[in-house]
């Protein structure tokens, strides 16, 4: 059971939706000891923001989303980190905070050329038309503090598309994610910096062993701090 569900149970609320991409990013993103301000772009239910609040006990966390943030705000209020987490409804293109951020993370919508869902909420969450990769890149460059890092999770093809629009960010760390040892790479986790750097050699992470509902030890090691039973 994902640890954040405990908050929902104790508050007699519906457990928040937790996706594998968000869990991976929240556990994998580099959190520097000095990080004071962290931004989660496209926060959704707020799960990544809460994971980072748990990992960075002195940082203030901001989750931002173009869609309704009521659920994210309720999840934050039910957590032990409510006094350090804020949720804001605003397109990131229009977000003008007083200070920049030491770490920015995003699990963005990535369907670029696919047919939009007729459901408006699903379309916002899944389709990149409201947050094109160029706009996401420009927001990260504008909002990063000097020496800050931007961490992103995308499918393989979309990672290449994002890299193609990068003019002020350079990848410094990559992890290619497989669902099982026999399957191909399904996601790429990338950490970017605002200073030129050589292309990093990717490492790999495999989530499952191939047996039914059996996780690899490397995935357990990465994410066990966020599960009640693992």
URTA-V820547 format. One record per pair of residues at least 12 apart in sequence whose ideal C-beta (glycine too) atoms are under 8 Angstrom apart, sorted by the first residue. I is the first residue (numbers start at 1). J is the second residue. If there is no record, write none. Layout:
BEGIN
I:J, I:J
END
This chain:
BEGIN
1:227, 1:228, 1:229, 2:15, 2:18, 2:23, 2:226, 2:227, 2:228, 3:225, 3:226, 3:227, 3:228, 4:16, 4:18, 4:47, 4:50, 4:75, 4:79, 4:226, 5:18, 5:228, 6:228, 7:75, 7:78, 7:79, 8:75, 8:78, 10:78, 11:78, 13:74, 13:78, 16:45, 16:46, 16:47, 16:71, 16:75, 17:44, 17:45, 17:47, 18:45, 18:47, 19:47, 19:107, 20:207, 21:107, 21:153, 21:187, 22:44, 22:47, 22:48, 22:51, 22:107, 22:153, 23:47, 23:51, 23:223, 23:226, 24:153, 24:177, 24:187, 24:189, 24:205, 24:222, 24:223, 25:48, 25:105, 25:107, 25:151, 25:152, 25:153, 25:189, 26:47, 26:48, 26:50, 26:51, 26:52, 26:55, 26:105, 26:226, 27:51, 27:222, 27:223, 27:225, 27:226, 28:151, 28:175, 28:189, 28:205, 28:222, 29:52, 29:103, 29:105, 29:149, 29:151, 29:191, 30:103, 30:149, 30:151, 30:173, 30:191, 31:52, 31:55, 31:56, 31:59, 31:103, 32:102, 32:103, 32:149, 34:102, 35:56, 35:58, 35:59, 35:102, 35:103, 36:58, 36:59, 36:60, 36:102, 37:59, 37:60, 37:62, 37:99, 37:100, 37:101, 37:102, 37:103, 37:145, 38:52, 38:56, 38:59, 38:60, 38:61, 38:62, 38:101, 38:102, 38:103, 38:104, 38:105, 39:61, 39:62, 39:63, 39:64, 39:101, 39:103, 39:104, 39:105, 39:143, 40:52, 40:61, 40:62, 40:63, 40:64, 40:104, 40:105, 40:106, 41:64, 41:92, 41:104, 41:105, 41:106, 41:108, 41:131, 41:136, 41:139, 41:140, 42:64, 42:65, 42:66, 42:92, 42:106, 42:107, 42:108, 42:109, 42:125, 42:131, 43:63, 43:64, 43:65, 43:69, 43:72, 43:87, 44:65, 44:67, 44:72, 44:107, 44:125, 45:71, 45:72, 45:75, 46:63, 46:69, 46:71, 46:72, 46:73, 46:75, 46:76, 46:85, 46:87, 47:75, 48:63, 48:105, 48:107, 49:61, 49:62, 49:63, 49:72, 49:76, 49:85, 49:87, 50:75, 50:76, 50:79, 50:81, 50:85, 51:226, 52:103, 52:105, 53:79, 53:81, 53:84, 53:85, 54:81, 54:225, 54:226, 55:225, 56:103, 59:84, 59:102, 59:103, 60:84, 60:85, 60:86, 61:81, 61:84, 61:85, 61:86, 62:85, 62:86, 62:87, 62:88, 62:97, 62:101, 63:76, 63:85, 63:86, 63:87, 63:88, 64:87, 64:88, 64:89, 64:90, 64:92, 64:95, 65:87, 65:88, 65:89, 66:89, 66:90, 66:91, 66:92, 66:124, 66:130, 66:131, 67:89, 67:121, 67:124, 67:125, 68:89, 69:87, 69:88, 69:89, 72:87, 73:87, 91:130, 91:131, 92:131, 92:135, 92:136, 92:139, 92:143, 93:131, 93:135, 93:138, 93:139, 95:139, 95:143, 97:143, 99:145, 100:143, 100:144, 100:145, 100:148, 101:143, 101:144, 101:145, 101:148, 102:145, 102:147, 102:148, 102:149, 103:148, 103:149, 103:150, 103:151, 104:140, 104:143, 104:144, 104:148, 104:149, 104:150, 104:151, 105:150, 105:151, 105:152, 106:136, 106:140, 106:150, 106:151, 106:152, 106:153, 107:152, 107:153, 108:128, 108:131, 108:133, 108:136, 108:152, 108:154, 109:124, 109:125, 109:126, 109:127, 109:128, 109:130, 109:131, 110:126, 110:128, 110:154, 110:155, 110:158, 111:126, 111:127, 111:128, 112:128, 112:133, 112:158, 112:161, 114:127, 116:129, 133:158, 133:161, 133:162, 133:165, 134:165, 136:162, 137:162, 137:165, 137:166, 137:167, 137:168, 137:169, 140:169, 140:192, 141:168, 141:169, 141:194, 144:194, 146:194, 148:193, 148:194, 149:172, 149:191, 149:192, 149:193, 150:169, 150:191, 150:192, 150:193, 151:189, 151:190, 151:191, 151:192, 152:189, 152:190, 152:191, 152:192, 153:187, 153:188, 153:189, 153:190, 154:187, 154:188, 154:190, 155:186, 155:187, 155:188, 156:176, 156:185, 156:186, 156:187, 156:188, 159:188, 159:190, 162:190, 166:192, 168:194, 169:192, 169:193, 169:194, 170:192, 170:193, 170:194, 170:195, 170:196, 170:197, 171:190, 171:191, 171:192, 171:197, 171:199, 171:200, 172:191, 172:192, 172:193, 172:197, 172:200, 173:190, 173:191, 173:200, 174:188, 174:189, 174:190, 174:191, 174:200, 174:201, 174:202, 174:203, 175:188, 175:189, 175:202, 175:203, 175:204, 175:205, 176:188, 176:202, 176:203, 176:204, 176:205, 177:189, 177:204, 177:205, 177:206, 177:207, 178:204, 178:205, 178:206, 178:207, 179:206, 179:207, 179:208, 180:206, 180:207, 180:208, 180:209, 180:210, 181:206, 181:209, 181:210, 182:210, 185:204, 188:202, 189:205, 205:218, 205:219, 205:222, 206:218, 206:219, 207:219, 215:230
END
